[in-house]
Amino acid sequence: MKQIILSLATVLMMGISAFAATPNDEVNQVAATAFHKAFVNARNIVWEQKQDFVKVTFTLNDQVLFAYYNNNGARQAVVRNLVSSQLPINLLTDLKKEYDGFWISDLFEIASDDQTNYYITLENADKKIVLRSNGAESWSVYAKTKKGME
């Protein structure tokens, strides 16, 4: 009797998990199919249908990721937040050398079309600078503002 109850509970939990991971009718099903094929072990899936794309927030290997799909189901990018120690050594060294008096307020990685780029927001008392990596080699200024002028 205990085995039957345990089996029913297991089946019920699996059904609830599958239901929670299934996008609602308003989400592009072509994108949903492509997502489930690419990220088989994804958990904690949240779907957001926008006008021109689908954003999927999910957990994979204990890390929160964001996948973006166009309405034709083609993956446009996968994004993840980082800590500075996860940057390639060339980029980290350049930051330490060129932006010593700044702190990091945002850092993320974008992987798309077989290319990975990093974006970092650096701040000090007077400036806010957003840098974009050129692959894993160097940084270029993406945006720059003075504090109070944002």
Summary of the structure (lengths in Angstrom):
residues: 150
radius of gyration: 20.4
end to end distance: 66.0
largest distance: 69.8
contacts: 376
relative contact order: 0.10
helix: 29%
strand: 44%
